[in-house]
Amino acid sequence: MNVTELLTLGLSHTRNAIAEALYLKTNIDVTRPITFHALVNERCNCKCRHCEYWRQAEYIPELTIEEWKKSLLSIKEFTGSFAVNFSGGEPFIKKGFIDLLIFCRDHDIHAGVTTNGALLNEKNAANIVAARPFNLNISCDSHTPEIHDYIRGMNGLFNKITKGISLLQQEQAKQNVTFPIIIKPTIMSLNFRSLPEIVQWAMNIGATAVNFQPLGRWTRETYDELWIEEKDWPELDRSMEKLIAMKRAGAPIMNSEEVLRLVTASFQEKTASPEYMPCRIGLQEFYIRPDGDVKLCFHFPSIGNTTTQSAKEIWRGAEAKKIREATIKCDKLCLLTCLSHKSLTNKFSQALTILSRQKKTESLH
């Protein structure tokens, strides 16, 4: 990630902000998607307590790597240069996934990845760095092995993550390649008291930034064990204030103060207040499922499929128009990092946080 790449993407976001305002005032739609998420699989090598994927008896079909390439080129033809975040499941267990990252590198597609970190071994670290991803998000829910490994259902995972980050940093230095390594914790009952310690741990190991997201209701454990209940909301508020103070002091926390202050409201399951309406995800998001189905938001039905339609046909189609109108009226308070609405100012602030931290990290090496 560098200034030139961010400026190019920033221009797209600025253009779309104008198009969004036009749509909301006149219903004239000249928007194009600007936020791309690609779920390459549901299969995973972890057994996270807040995830259902690993418990499924069957998985939906997956696009081949060649089908993914075709889908990505269709997006580029429609939007120009863009950034996409790949996730799963666990993307690195999909055969040929690193080849897909290399394809993105060679076709000027800015590819980020969200991973559980279990496969950041010596061989993969070298190949990942050679692919020059836009960023690498590592899901890590605690600064202590016992809590993290319990949440993620894999003994030894925390140590694999810390070793993997070190291997990535060594390869970055060897190959003279720089990209952000971002720690991505899920806020829940088992870790909310130690969130400041997670930030400090991330800084100590040389991670670029931390990007928090609150737990969503999904599995039985998210109802019975992991949800932050009313008796703990005051303490959760205090944890958020500590994070805000750390952020103001220069800690590389990507979440805005606004979002951090809304975390408790998320666990209170409040609806979005008028100042956060309307939701704009339907004017921004292009979320591709493993089988090529595309959604504007995963709370709503699909609007098309990349195996049978171009990106432009999907975005401009009748289903997209119908779902887009529905998302505008939705009042869910969504703070998941793939859903929460970020203003243009928030997006530039996140980029500056990453660039500033990268420069500090590089100067230390």
KEPA-602192 format. One record per atom (N, C-alpha, C): residue in one letter; x, y, z. Coordinates in pm, whole numbers, padded with zeros to 5 digits, always signed. Layout:
AXYZ;...
END
This chain:
M+00085-00118+00000;M+00000+00000+00000;M+00088+00124+00000;N+00066+00215-00095;N+00143+00338-00099;N+00050+00455-00129;V+00108+00576-00128;V+00028+00697-00144;V-00041+00699-00280;T+00030+00658-00386;T-00029+00660-00520;T-00150+00569-00529;E-00138+00447-00474;E-00251+00354-00475;E-00370+00411-00399;L-00343+00471-00285;L-00452+00525-00204;L-00517+00645-00271;L-00439+00727-00339;L-00498+00841-00409;L-00588+00795-00522;T-00544+00691-00595;T-00626+00637-00704;T-00758+00584-00652;L-00752+00506-00543;L-00875+00454-00485;L-00958+00566-00422;G-00889+00666-00367;G-00959+00779-00308;G-01043+00855-00408;L-00993+00867-00530;L-01070+00934-00636;L-01199+00858-00666;S-01191+00725-00666;S-01311+00644-00689;S-01413+00665-00578;H-01366+00669-00454;H-01456+00689-00341;H-01518+00828-00345;T-01439+00927-00385;T-01491+01064-00394;T-01599+01073-00502;R-01571+01012-00617;R-01669+01012-00726;R-01799+00948-00680;N-01785+00834-00610;N-01906+00763-00569;N-01982+00837-00460;A-01911+00911-00376;A-01981+00990-00274;A-02073+01092-00340;I-02028+01151-00450;I-02112+01245-00525;I-02230+01172-00588;A-02202+01052-00645;A-02308+00973-00708;A-02411+00928-00605;E-02366+00894-00484;E-02457+00853-00378;E-02552+00967-00341;A-02494+01087-00325;A-02577+01203-00291;A-02681+01229-00400;L-02642+01214-00526;L-02735+01232-00638;L-02849+01130-00630;Y-02813+01004-00602;Y-02915+00898-00593;Y-03013+00927-00480;L-02961+00967-00364;L-03047+00988-00248;L-03140+01107-00267;K-03099+01204-00348;K-03182+01322-00370;K-03277+01307-00488;T-03234+01235-00592;T-03310+01233-00717;T-03350+01095-00764;N-03294+00990-00702;N-03313+00850-00743;N-03246+00821-00878;I-03165+00912-00927;I-03086+00887-01048;I-02962+00807-01006;D-02943+00690-01067;D-02838+00599-01022;D-02722+00594-01120;V-02614+00664-01085;V-02490+00655-01163;V-02378+00601-01073;T-02418+00532-00965;T-02319+00474-00874;T-02249+00356-00941;R-02132+00327-00888;R-02061+00203-00920;R-02012+00145-00789;P-01996+00015-00779;P-01945-00042-00653;P-01803+00006-00626;I-01774+00030-00499;I-01639+00074-00461;I-01579-00012-00351;T-01661-00096-00287;T-01612-00185-00182;T-01641-00329-00224;F-01536-00409-00234;F-01549-00544-00287;F-01502-00646-00184;H-01590-00741-00153;H-01555-00852-00066;H-01578-00982-00142;A-01485-01073-00131;A-01493-01200-00204;A-01473-01315-00106;L-01579-01387-00082;L-01575-01505+00006;L-01539-01625-00081;V-01413-01669-00077;V-01369-01771-00172;V-01412-01912-00132;N-01441-01931-00003;N-01487-02063+00042;N-01555-02050+00178;E-01626-02154+00217;E-01681-02164+00352;E-01599-02261+00436;R-01520-02344+00371;R-01438-02443+00441;R-01331-02373+00525;C-01302-02432+00641;C-01204-02370+00731;C-01132-02477+00811;N-01011-02443+00855;N-00932-02535+00937;N-00940-02499+01086;C-01020-02399+01120;C-01045-02366+01261;C-01187-02405+01299;K-01211-02407+01429;K-01346-02435+01480;K-01387-02322+01575;C-01399-02203+01518;C-01429-02084+01597;C-01566-02095+01663;R-01573-02052+01788;R-01696-02066+01865;R-01806-01972+01814;H-01769-01870+01740;H-01868-01776+01690;H-01896-01795+01540;C-01859-01910+01485;C-01877-01936+01342;C-01946-02070+01321;E-02032-02075+01219;E-02104-02197+01186;E-02042-02274+01068;Y-01954-02210+00992;Y-01909-02272+00867;Y-01852-02412+00889;W-01767-02428+00990;W-01700-02557+01009;W-01796-02667+01056;R-01916-02629+01099;R-02014-02727+01146;R-02109-02772+01036;Q-02101-02711+00918;Q-02196-02744+00812;Q-02172-02883+00756;A-02280-02954+00728;A-02269-03087+00669;A-02228-03079+00522;E-02269-02971+00456;E-02235-02951+00315;E-02196-02805+00293;Y-02113-02783+00190;Y-02073-02648+00155;Y-02126-02614+00017;I-02155-02486-00005;I-02202-02446-00137;I-02086-02461-00236;P-02116-02483-00364;P-02010-02499-00464;P-01918-02376-00467;E-01794-02399-00508;E-01696-02291-00515;E-01656-02260-00658;L-01640-02133-00688;L-01583-02093-00816;L-01442-02150-00828;T-01403-02186-00949;T-01263-02224-00972;T-01179-02097-00973;I-01049-02114-00965;I-00959-01999-00972;I-00976-01925-01105;E-00995-01999-01213;E-01016-01935-01344;E-01146-01855-01345;E-01249-01906-01280;E-01375-01832-01273;E-01360-01706-01188;W-01279-01714-01083;W-01252-01595-01005;W-01178-01490-01089;K-01083-01533-01166;K-01009-01439-01251;K-01102-01367-01347;K-01190-01444-01411;K-01287-01385-01504;K-01376-01284-01433;S-01422-01318-01314;S-01509-01229-01237;S-01438-01099-01202;L-01312-01110-01162;L-01236-00991-01124;L-01209-00900-01244;L-01179-00959-01357;L-01157-00878-01477;L-01285-00808-01521;S-01399-00872-01500;S-01527-00810-01533;S-01551-00687-01445;I-01514-00698-01319;I-01527-00583-01229;I-01436-00469-01276;K-01312-00502-01309;K-01218-00399-01351;K-01264-00330-01478;E-01323-00406-01570;E-01375-00347-01693;E-01486-00245-01662;F-01563-00273-01557;F-01674-00185-01519;F-01628-00064-01437;T-01538-00086-01340;T-01506+00019-01243;T-01368+00080-01259;G-01280+00016-01335;G-01141+00059-01335;G-01068-00002-01216;S-00959+00060-01176;S-00878+00007-01066;S-00964-00007-00940;F-00948-00118-00869;F-01028-00140-00749;F-00951-00227-00650;A-01001-00228-00525;A-00943-00311-00420;A-01047-00412-00375;V-01005-00536-00354;V-01094-00642-00310;V-01034-00711-00190;N-01119-00748-00094;N-01071-00825+00021;N-01124-00968+00012;F-01031-01064+00007;F-01066-01206+00004;F-01075-01260+00146;S-01175-01345+00169;S-01187-01408+00299;S-01255-01543+00283;G-01290-01607+00394;G-01355-01738+00389;G-01453-01751+00504;G-01472-01871+00556;G-01379-01981+00558;G-01234-01935+00581;E-01146-02013+00530;E-01004-01978+00532;E-00953-01981+00389;P-00922-01864+00331;P-00885-01860+00189;P-00760-01939+00154;F-00664-01948+00247;F-00538-02013+00212;F-00548-02165+00203;I-00663-02223+00242;I-00676-02368+00220;I-00734-02397+00082;K-00774-02294+00008;K-00825-02315-00128;K-00707-02333-00224;K-00706-02444-00295;K-00596-02473-00387;K-00588-02365-00494;G-00469-02309-00512;G-00448-02207-00614;G-00476-02066-00569;F-00509-02047-00439;F-00546-01913-00394;F-00430-01814-00407;I-00309-01856-00372;I-00196-01763-00385;I-00172-01728-00532;D-00199-01823-00622;D-00191-01791-00765;D-00291-01681-00802;L-00407-01682-00737;L-00506-01577-00762;L-00453-01442-00713;L-00384-01440-00601;L-00323-01316-00553;L-00218-01265-00652;I-00140-01356-00708;I-00040-01316-00808;I-00108-01261-00933;F-00219-01323-00973;F-00298-01272-01085;F-00343-01128-01057;C-00391-01104-00938;C-00433-00968-00901;C-00316-00871-00910;R-00201-00912-00858;R-00081-00827-00867;R-00050-00792-01011;D-00056-00889-01100;D-00017-00868-01239;D-00122-00791-01319;H-00244-00778-01266;H-00351-00708-01338;H-00396-00582-01263;D-00309-00531-01178;D-00336-00405-01108;D-00468-00408-01032;I-00495-00521-00966;I-00610-00534-00877;I-00555-00542-00735;H-00597-00453-00648;H-00541-00444-00513;H-00610-00547-00423;A-00543-00656-00397;A-00604-00769-00327;A-00558-00774-00181;G-00654-00764-00090;G-00629-00787+00050;G-00682-00924+00090;V-00638-00973+00204;V-00680-01105+00251;V-00709-01099+00400;T-00817-01165+00442;T-00843-01187+00584;T-00823-01336+00611;T-00736-01369+00707;T-00697-01507+00734;T-00695-01534+00884;N-00709-01662+00921;N-00694-01698+01062;N-00548-01716+01101;G-00457-01712+01004;G-00314-01716+01032;G-00254-01853+01049;A-00334-01959+01042;A-00283-02094+01069;A-00184-02140+00963;L-00194-02088+00842;L-00108-02134+00732;L-00001-02033+00693;L+00033-01944+00784;L+00141-01849+00757;L+00276-01914+00788;N+00302-02025+00718;N+00428-02096+00737;N+00536-02037+00647;E+00655-02096+00653;E+00770-02039+00581;E+00746-02031+00430;K+00695-02139+00371;K+00673-02142+00226;K+00564-02042+00186;N+00453-02045+00256;N+00344-01955+00221;N+00380-01809+00243;A+00455-01780+00350;A+00494-01642+00377;A+00575-01585+00260;A+00667-01663+00208;A+00748-01617+00094;A+00661-01591-00028;N+00567-01680-00054;N+00481-01665-00172;N+00380-01552-00155;I+00331-01534-00033;I+00236-01426-00008;I+00303-01291-00030;V+00422-01275+00025;V+00493-01148+00008;V+00525-01123-00139;A+00562-01228-00211;A+00591-01213-00354;A+00468-01169-00432;A+00349-01206-00383;A+00225-01166-00449;A+00188-01021-00422;R+00255-00958-00326;R+00235-00817-00292;R+00089-00781-00267;P+00028-00841-00168;P-00111-00807-00139;P-00125-00662-00094;F-00245-00610-00105;F-00274-00473-00062;F-00264-00463+00089;N-00313-00566+00158;N-00299-00576+00302;N-00326-00721+00343;L-00290-00754+00466;L-00318-00886+00521;L-00381-00866+00658;N-00507-00908+00671;N-00578-00898+00799;N-00572-01033+00868;I-00527-01033+00993;I-00515-01158+01067;I-00612-01155+01185;S-00704-01249+01187;S-00801-01257+01295;S-00733-01308+01421;C-00724-01222+01522;C-00660-01260+01648;C-00737-01193+01761;D-00792-01272+01851;D-00889-01220+01947;D-00833-01198+02087;S-00706-01225+02106;S-00648-01203+02238;S-00496-01194+02226;H-00436-01133+02327;H-00290-01127+02333;H-00234-01243+02414;T-00323-01334+02458;T-00279-01452+02531;T-00318-01578+02455;P-00230-01677+02447;P-00258-01798+02370;P-00382-01873+02418;E-00401-01882+02549;E-00509-01964+02603;E-00646-01913+02555;I-00667-01783+02565;I-00798-01727+02527;I-00818-01733+02377;H-00715-01692+02301;H-00730-01692+02155;H-00755-01834+02102;D-00675-01929+02146;D-00688-02066+02094;D-00822-02127+02134;Y-00873-02091+02252;Y-01004-02141+02294;Y-01113-02085+02202;I-01109-01956+02175;I-01211-01893+02090;I-01208-01953+01950;R-01088-01975+01898;R-01072-02019+01759;R-01071-02172+01744;G-01070-02244+01854;G-01083-02389+01846;G-00965-02461+01786;M-00845-02406+01801;M-00725-02471+01748;M-00609-02449+01845;N-00563-02554+01908;N-00449-02543+01998;N-00324-02504+01920;G-00248-02409+01975;G-00124-02366+01911;G-00142-02260+01806;L-00266-02214+01781;L-00288-02117+01674;L-00222-01983+01704;F-00230-01938+01828;F-00169-01810+01862;F-00020-01809+01831;N+00048-01918+01865;N+00192-01925+01837;N+00219-01929+01686;K+00129-01994+01610;K+00144-01994+01464;K+00130-01853+01409;I+00040-01775+01467;I+00019-01638+01421;I+00143-01553+01448;T+00193-01560+01571;T+00309-01477+01605;T+00431-01516+01522;K+00450-01646+01502;K+00561-01690+01417;K+00537-01648+01272;G+00412-01660+01227;G+00378-01622+01089;G+00402-01477+01062;I+00367-01390+01156;I+00391-01246+01139;I+00540-01219+01128;S+00619-01286+01210;S+00764-01270+01203;S+00818-01315+01067;L+00768-01428+01016;L+00811-01477+00885;L+00774-01378+00774;L+00653-01322+00782;L+00611-01223+00683;L+00702-01101+00686;Q+00736-01055+00805;Q+00822-00938+00818;Q+00962-00966+00763;Q+01013-01086+00789;Q+01144-01122+00734;Q+01142-01124+00582;E+01033-01180+00526;E+01020-01186+00381;E+01001-01047+00320;Q+00926-00962+00389;Q+00910-00825+00341;Q+01045-00755+00330;A+01128-00774+00432;A+01261-00713+00429;A+01347-00773+00319;K+01340-00906+00305;K+01420-00976+00204;K+01381-00936+00063;Q+01250-00927+00038;Q+01200-00898-00096;Q+01178-00750-00122;N+01203-00667-00018;N+01182-00522-00029;N+01038-00491-00071;V+00944-00556-00003;V+00801-00539-00029;V+00735-00495+00101;T+00649-00395+00092;T+00579-00346+00210;T+00429-00351+00189;F+00358-00408+00284;F+00212-00401+00287;F+00168-00410+00433;P+00052-00356+00466;P+00008-00356+00606;P-00028-00496+00655;I+00011-00524+00778;I-00032-00645+00849;I-00122-00597+00962;I-00251-00626+00950;I-00351-00569+01040;I-00409-00678+01129;I-00410-00653+01259;I-00470-00746+01355;I-00619-00712+01364;K-00703-00815+01352;K-00848-00794+01346;K-00918-00874+01455;P-00933-00818+01576;P-01001-00890+01684;P-01153-00872+01676;T-01225-00974+01719;T-01369-00965+01736;T-01397-00939+01883;I-01468-00832+01912;I-01497-00794+02051;I-01608-00885+02105;M-01582-00945+02221;M-01679-01038+02282;M-01655-01045+02431;S-01734-01127+02500;S-01727-01133+02646;S-01590-01180+02697;L-01521-01262+02618;L-01396-01320+02665;L-01275-01228+02650;N-01293-01114+02581;N-01174-01029+02559;N-01198-00880+02576;F-01321-00835+02602;F-01345-00690+02596;F-01270-00612+02704;R-01237-00679+02814;R-01163-00610+02921;R-01016-00589+02886;S-00966-00666+02790;S-00822-00660+02758;S-00793-00602+02620;L-00887-00527+02563;L-00866-00472+02430;L-00745-00378+02423;P-00722-00292+02523;P-00601-00209+02517;P-00472-00292+02514;E-00473-00403+02588;E-00355-00491+02588;E-00334-00556+02451;I-00443-00585+02381;I-00431-00640+02246;I-00364-00539+02154;V-00403-00412+02166;V-00340-00306+02085;V-00191-00298+02115;Q-00157-00299+02243;Q-00015-00289+02280;Q+00064-00409+02229;W+00005-00529+02241;W+00070-00649+02189;W+00094-00637+02038;A-00008-00591+01966;A+00005-00576+01821;A+00117-00479+01785;M+00128-00371+01859;M+00235-00274+01834;M+00371-00337+01865;N+00377-00415+01973;N+00504-00475+02014;N+00557-00574+01911;I+00467-00646+01842;I+00513-00745+01744;I+00531-00684+01605;G+00506-00552+01594;G+00531-00484+01467;G+00416-00487+01369;A+00294-00521+01415;A+00179-00514+01325;A+00154-00368+01288;T+00092-00348+01174;T+00071-00212+01124;T-00041-00142+01198;A-00152-00212+01222;A-00268-00149+01283;A-00359-00255+01342;V-00462-00209+01416;V-00563-00296+01473;V-00699-00246+01427;N-00785-00338+01387;N-00918-00303+01339;N-01020-00391+01411;F-01091-00334+01507;F-01186-00410+01589;F-01321-00423+01520;Q-01391-00533+01549;Q-01532-00541+01513;Q-01607-00615+01622;P-01729-00571+01655;P-01806-00640+01759;P-01862-00772+01708;L-01886-00860+01801;L-01944-00990+01772;L-02083-00976+01709;G-02115-01066+01617;G-02251-01075+01565;G-02318-01201+01617;R-02449-01198+01628;R-02524-01316+01671;R-02527-01417+01557;W-02483-01541+01584;W-02486-01644+01482;W-02498-01782+01547;T-02394-01822+01617;T-02391-01957+01673;T-02456-01960+01811;R-02476-02083+01860;R-02530-02098+01996;R-02441-02027+02098;E-02310-02038+02080;E-02217-01975+02175;E-02229-01823+02178;T-02266-01763+02064;T-02279-01617+02063;T-02399-01572+02146;Y-02492-01661+02170;Y-02605-01632+02258;Y-02576-01671+02402;D-02511-01786+02422;D-02497-01843+02557;D-02369-01802+02629;E-02265-01767+02554;E-02135-01751+02617;E-02062-01623+02578;L-02067-01584+02453;L-01978-01481+02401;L-02037-01341+02397;W-02169-01330+02409;W-02232-01199+02403;W-02198-01119+02528;I-02180-00989+02513;I-02156-00902+02629;I-02292-00855+02681;E-02326-00898+02800;E-02460-00874+02855;E-02468-00742+02931;E-02589-00706+02968;E-02619-00573+03023;E-02532-00538+03143;K-02509-00634+03231;K-02432-00604+03352;K-02290-00557+03320;D-02240-00590+03201;D-02103-00554+03164;D-02096-00434+03069;W-02209-00377+03032;W-02206-00265+02937;W-02129-00144+02990;P-02143-00107+03119;P-02063+00006+03168;P-01912-00019+03155;E-01871-00142+03184;E-01728-00175+03172;E-01685-00176+03026;L-01774-00219+02936;L-01744-00213+02793;L-01726-00069+02749;D-01811+00019+02797;D-01796+00162+02767;D-01659+00213+02811;R-01616+00171+02928;R-01486+00216+02978;R-01373+00163+02890;S-01386+00039+02844;S-01284-00016+02753;S-01277+00065+02624;M-01394+00105+02572;M-01396+00185+02450;M-01330+00322+02472;E-01356+00381+02588;E-01293+00511+02618;E-01141+00497+02626;K-01094+00385+02680;K-00949+00362+02684;K-00892+00352+02543;L-00964+00283+02453;L-00918+00273+02315;L-00916+00410+02247;I-01018+00490+02274;I-01024+00624+02215;I-00905+00707+02264;A-00874+00697+02394;A-00759+00770+02448;A-00629+00723+02383;M-00615+00591+02363;M-00496+00537+02297;M-00487+00586+02153;K-00600+00588+02085;K-00602+00634+01946;K-00558+00781+01938;R-00611+00863+02028;R-00573+01005+02030;R-00425+01023+02061;A-00369+00928+02137;A-00226+00934+02171;A-00137+00877+02061;G-00198+00829+01953;G-00119+00781+01839;G-00119+00632+01817;A-00193+00554+01896;A-00199+00410+01874;A-00267+00381+01740;P-00218+00282+01665;P-00269+00257+01530;P-00401+00180+01530;I-00507+00242+01581;I-00640+00183+01584;I-00718+00239+01465;M-00763+00151+01376;M-00827+00195+01253;M-00970+00244+01274;N-01040+00191+01372;N-01179+00230+01395;N-01187+00378+01432;S-01288+00445+01382;S-01309+00584+01419;S-01361+00592+01562;E-01346+00709+01624;E-01402+00728+01758;E-01553+00706+01756;E-01616+00748+01647;E-01760+00733+01631;E-01801+00586+01641;V-01730+00499+01570;V-01761+00356+01572;V-01731+00296+01709;L-01621+00334+01769;L-01588+00280+01901;L-01695+00314+02003;R-01752+00433+01992;R-01857+00474+02086;R-01989+00401+02060;L-02003+00339+01944;L-02125+00267+01911;L-02119+00118+01945;V-02003+00071+01990;V-01988-00073+02015;V-02087-00122+02121;T-02101-00048+02229;T-02196-00091+02332;T-02338-00094+02278;A-02373+00004+02196;A-02507+00005+02135;A-02528-00119+02047;S-02419-00168+01987;S-02429-00289+01906;S-02468-00408+01993;F-02408-00419+02112;F-02443-00529+02202;F-02580-00507+02269;Q-02626-00383+02269;Q-02762-00355+02316;Q-02864-00382+02207;E-02812-00416+02088;E-02894-00448+01971;E-02992-00336+01935;K-02940-00214+01943;K-03019-00098+01907;K-03026-00084+01754;T-03128-00017+01708;T-03134+00019+01566;T-03051+00145+01545;A-03018+00172+01420;A-02939+00290+01388;A-03020+00416+01413;S-02959+00515+01476;S-03027+00642+01501;S-03029+00725+01373;P-03116+00826+01364;P-03135+00901+01239;P-03007+00960+01180;E-02912+01000+01266;E-02791+01062+01211;E-02703+00963+01135;Y-02726+00833+01154;Y-02649+00732+01081;Y-02727+00673+00964;M-02840+00731+00936;M-02922+00688+00824;M-02909+00788+00709;P-02931+00748+00585;P-02963+00611+00546;P-02838+00525+00531;C-02858+00394+00539;C-02747+00301+00512;C-02711+00310+00364;R-02582+00318+00335;R-02537+00334+00196;R-02471+00209+00140;I-02479+00099+00213;I-02408-00019+00166;I-02455-00063+00028;G-02583-00045+00000;G-02636-00084-00131;G-02589+00003-00245;L-02524+00114-00212;L-02468+00204-00312;L-02318+00184-00327;Q-02262+00089-00250;Q-02117+00076-00246;Q-02066-00068-00261;E-02137-00162-00202;E-02083-00297-00179;E-02109-00393-00294;F-02009-00475-00325;F-02019-00585-00422;F-01959-00706-00352;Y-02048-00790-00296;Y-02007-00898-00207;Y-02027-01031-00280;I-01919-01098-00316;I-01926-01220-00398;I-01915-01343-00309;R-02013-01429-00319;R-02016-01554-00244;R-01930-01659-00316;P-01897-01772-00249;P-01810-01873-00312;P-01861-01927-00445;D-01993-01929-00465;D-02049-01982-00589;D-02071-01876-00696;G-02027-01752-00668;G-02042-01644-00765;G-02164-01558-00744;D-02253-01596-00652;D-02366-01510-00621;D-02316-01377-00564;V-02381-01269-00603;V-02340-01136-00559;V-02450-01075-00473;K-02409-01015-00364;K-02503-00945-00277;K-02455-00801-00256;L-02550-00713-00229;L-02516-00578-00184;L-02492-00577-00034;C-02558-00669+00035;C-02544-00685+00179;C-02584-00828+00211;F-02513-00895+00301;F-02546-01036+00321;F-02675-01058+00399;H-02739-00949+00444;H-02870-00962+00506;H-02982-00969+00401;F-02948-00946+00274;F-03047-00940+00167;F-03017-01045+00061;P-03115-01079-00023;P-03094-01179-00129;P-02991-01134-00231;S-02944-01230-00312;S-02844-01200-00414;S-02906-01119-00527;I-02819-01051-00602;I-02865-00966-00714;I-02816-01019-00848;G-02746-01131-00848;G-02696-01189-00972;G-02582-01285-00944;N-02522-01336-01052;N-02413-01431-01037;N-02305-01404-01141;T-02179-01404-01096;T-02069-01366-01185;T-02041-01470-01294;T-02093-01592-01279;T-02068-01693-01382;T-02157-01674-01504;T-02265-01597-01489;T-02358-01580-01601;T-02378-01434-01641;Q-02328-01341-01561;Q-02348-01199-01589;Q-02218-01123-01566;S-02204-01012-01637;S-02091-00923-01612;S-02118-00842-01486;A-02014-00784-01431;A-02030-00702-01312;A-02125-00585-01339;K-02113-00526-01455;K-02200-00413-01490;K-02345-00456-01499;E-02371-00572-01561;E-02508-00622-01572;E-02567-00650-01434;I-02486-00704-01345;I-02534-00733-01210;I-02569-00604-01137;W-02479-00506-01141;W-02498-00381-01067;W-02615-00299-01120;R-02635-00302-01250;R-02740-00222-01313;R-02873-00296-01326;G-02876-00424-01286;G-02994-00507-01308;G-03113-00473-01219;A-03227-00530-01253;A-03352-00503-01182;A-03344-00549-01036;E-03281-00666-01010;E-03270-00715-00872;E-03187-00620-00787;A-03078-00569-00845;A-02993-00475-00772;A-03070-00348-00738;K-03149-00300-00833;K-03228-00179-00809;K-03324-00200-00693;K-03391-00316-00691;K-03488-00346-00586;K-03422-00358-00449;I-03311-00433-00443;I-03241-00452-00315;I-03178-00321-00268;R-03127-00242-00362;R-03066-00113-00326;R-03167-00024-00254;E-03288-00020-00305;E-03393+00060-00241;E-03424+00007-00101;A-03418-00125-00084;A-03447-00185+00047;A-03335-00154+00147;T-03209-00157+00103;T-03098-00130+00196;T-03102+00014+00246;I-03145+00104+00162;I-03154+00245+00201;I-03247+00261+00322;K-03349+00176+00330;K-03449+00187+00436;K-03413+00105+00560;C-03307+00024+00552;C-03271-00064+00663;C-03216+00017+00780;D-03256-00019+00902;D-03209+00055+01020;D-03125-00030+01114;K-03068-00140+01064;K-02979-00221+01147;K-02855-00138+01183;L-02807-00152+01305;L-02683-00087+01346;L-02570-00186+01323;C-02513-00186+01202;C-02412-00284+01164;C-02273-00226+01182;L-02195-00286+01272;L-02058-00239+01294;L-01954-00341+01251;L-01998-00452+01187;L-01900-00544+01130;L-01819-00467+01028;T-01688-00494+01021;T-01602-00411+00936;T-01639-00418+00790;C-01706-00526+00748;C-01746-00537+00607;C-01880-00468+00582;L-01948-00424+00688;L-02080-00365+00670;L-02088-00220+00714;S-02015-00182+00817;S-02037-00050+00875;S-02007+00059+00774;H-02099+00154+00768;H-02081+00266+00676;H-01969+00356+00727;K-01877+00389+00640;K-01769+00479+00675;K-01778+00602+00585;S-01772+00718+00646;S-01772+00841+00568;S-01641+00851+00492;L-01637+00942+00394;L-01514+00964+00318;L-01401+01006+00411;T-01435+01088+00512;T-01334+01132+00610;T-01280+01013+00688;N-01369+00922+00730;N-01326+00802+00804;N-01230+00718+00720;K-01264+00702+00592;K-01181+00619+00504;K-01041+00677+00488;F-01033+00810+00469;F-00902+00873+00456;F-00825+00866+00587;S-00898+00878+00699;S-00833+00869+00830;S-00773+00730+00852;Q-00847+00625+00811;Q-00794+00489+00822;Q-00668+00473+00739;A-00670+00528+00618;A-00554+00517+00529;A-00433+00588+00590;L-00455+00705+00648;L-00345+00780+00709;L-00289+00706+00831;T-00377+00640+00908;T-00332+00559+01022;T-00236+00451+00976;I-00273+00382+00868;I-00190+00274+00817;I-00058+00327+00763;L-00063+00433+00682;L+00060+00487+00622;L+00155+00539+00729;S+00100+00606+00830;S+00184+00659+00937;S+00254+00547+01012;R+00180+00443+01043;R+00237+00329+01117;R+00340+00255+01032;Q+00312+00242+00900;Q+00408+00175+00810;Q+00541+00248+00812;K+00536+00380+00805;K+00660+00458+00804;K+00738+00440+00933;K+00666+00437+01047;K+00733+00417+01176;K+00799+00280+01181;T+00724+00178+01135;T+00776+00041+01136;T+00899+00028+01047;E+00892+00088+00926;E+01004+00081+00833;E+01128+00150+00890;S+01107+00261+00961;S+01222+00334+01017;S+01291+00253+01127;L+01213+00167+01196;L+01271+00083+01301;L+01358-00027+01243;H+01329-00065+01115;H+01405-00172+01052;H+01516-00117+00964;
END
